[in-house]
Amino acid sequence: MGGCQNHTQSSRAAGGRCPVHPSEPLTGLCSCGTFFCRRCSPSAVFCASCYHIRLHSGSARFAGAQPAIAGAFTGQGQTIGHRQPRPLTQRIVIEALLLTLATILIMASLMLQQSRSLMADTDGQVFGFGINAGANPLQKSAPYLTASIDSGGATVQFTSDTSYSISARVDSMRAYDDMISPAIPYDLLLSWGKLADPDTAAQYSWKQSNREGTVSGPLDDDLTSSYVIGHVSNNHIIPANDGIRQALGMIKLGDLVRIDGRLVDVKINIGNASFSAHTSKSRTDTGDGACEIIFAEHLRINGQSY
């Protein structure tokens, strides 16, 4: 495709023929000022000089006398080729800045909402840290399980046909030093629903003793006696491993917790002594036997999982 570099304006005046290929009529004029024929540039779009030196950055305008081409392009004002990029206008710059500002504001709003949810134990929320203390505990039938583990120097035999997950606020916590404490070191008095709101919880008195939990406080149309009974439970926690056992000791009043595991009936053997107990499977029972015995396989305290 070489030879077009020496074309001049005078070559067009000489009968409109290409001086390099005299048998060929001129078919185009590149913006670089060079005429070319079909043999110089079969595509009839760019000249060899422009393609190799300027990478076709200009435009090629067809102006030849060949009827087949002139009929389609001459005087049409059509331009073929790569156009020079237009500089950014002031309007485009302003629009880009506004879009960037809007993106920043949206991200800041999302971060603020996340920050507020992470402070759920202090700002009156019942949802935070991925824990929804406003929801009821989830209890489901599960394949029957019987197992025996060593926990704190005690042998714990338990059976279970129920999985259990509870998300709640810690209103009272008690570490025990009794016969079964090697297996069940802590009891947690938990609340959920409306009672998990810190302002509401502050109106009630929460107590634990002798492996029992009690709550007392004002009642009204929303917080009836049946509602309070159905949204509070005293839970005997059997940790599945040492990590969960240690984490239980770090729980503070007002923390949000999620406990996943099983409701179990247990027989605890310590030396020559033994203790047996059945778990409650109802949220509305009271008195002896109303406590949930939870084999805790997973524990989340605020934002930390164990």
Rosetta blueprint (number, residue, H / E / L):
1 M L
2 G L
3 G L
4 C H
5 Q H
6 N H
7 H L
8 T L
9 Q H
10 S H
11 S H
12 R H
13 A H
14 A L
15 G L
16 G L
17 R E
18 C L
19 P L
20 V L
21 H L
22 P L
23 S L
24 E L
25 P E
26 L E
27 T E
28 G E
29 L E
30 C E
31 S L
32 C L
33 G L
34 T L
35 F E
36 F E
37 C E
38 R L
39 R L
40 C L
41 S L
42 P L
43 S L
44 A L
45 V L
46 F L
47 C L
48 A H
49 S H
50 C H
51 Y H
52 H H
53 I H
54 R L
55 L L
56 H L
57 S L
58 G L
59 S E
60 A E
61 R E
62 F L
63 A L
64 G L
65 A L
66 Q L
67 P H
68 A H
69 I H
70 A H
71 G H
72 A H
73 F H
74 T L
75 G L
76 Q L
77 G L
78 Q L
79 T L
80 I E
81 G E
82 H L
83 R L
84 Q L
85 P L
86 R L
87 P L
88 L L
89 T L
90 Q H
91 R H
92 I H
93 V H
94 I H
95 E H
96 A H
97 L H
98 L H
99 L H
100 T H
101 L H
102 A H
103 T H
104 I H
105 L H
106 I H
107 M H
108 A H
109 S H
110 L H
111 M H
112 L H
113 Q H
114 Q H
115 S H
116 R H
117 S H
118 L L
119 M L
120 A L
121 D L
122 T L
123 D L
124 G L
125 Q L
126 V L
127 F E
128 G E
129 F L
130 G L
131 I E
132 N E
133 A L
134 G L
135 A L
136 N L
137 P L
138 L E
139 Q E
140 K E
141 S E
142 A E
143 P E
144 Y E
145 L E
146 T E
147 A E
148 S E
149 I E
150 D E
151 S E
152 G L
153 G L
154 A E
155 T E
156 V E
157 Q E
158 F E
159 T E
160 S E
161 D E
162 T E
163 S E
164 Y E
165 S E
166 I E
167 S E
168 A E
169 R E
170 V E
171 D E
172 S E
173 M E
174 R E
175 A E
176 Y L
177 D L
178 D L
179 M L
180 I L
181 S L
182 P L
183 A L
184 I L
185 P L
186 Y E
187 D E
188 L E
189 L E
190 L E
191 S E
192 W L
193 G H
194 K H
195 L H
196 A H
197 D L
198 P H
199 D H
200 T H
201 A H
202 A L
203 Q L
204 Y L
205 S E
206 W E
207 K E
208 Q E
209 S E
210 N L
211 R L
212 E E
213 G E
214 T E
215 V E
216 S E
217 G L
218 P L
219 L L
220 D L
221 D L
222 D L
223 L L
224 T L
225 S H
226 S H
227 Y H
228 V H
229 I H
230 G L
231 H L
232 V E
233 S E
234 N E
235 N E
236 H E
237 I E
238 I E
239 P E
240 A L
241 N L
242 D H
243 G H
244 I H
245 R H
246 Q H
247 A H
248 L H
249 G L
250 M L
251 I L
252 K L
253 L L
254 G L
255 D L
256 L E
257 V E
258 R E
259 I E
260 D E
261 G E
262 R E
263 L E
264 V E
265 D E
266 V E
267 K E
268 I E
269 N E
270 I E
271 G L
272 N L
273 A E
274 S E
275 F E
276 S E
277 A E
278 H L
279 T L
280 S L
281 K L
282 S L
283 R L
284 T L
285 D L
286 T L
287 G L
288 D L
289 G L
290 A L
291 C L
292 E E
293 I E
294 I E
295 F E
296 A E
297 E E
298 H E
299 L E
300 R E
301 I E
302 N L
303 G L
304 Q E
305 S E
306 Y L
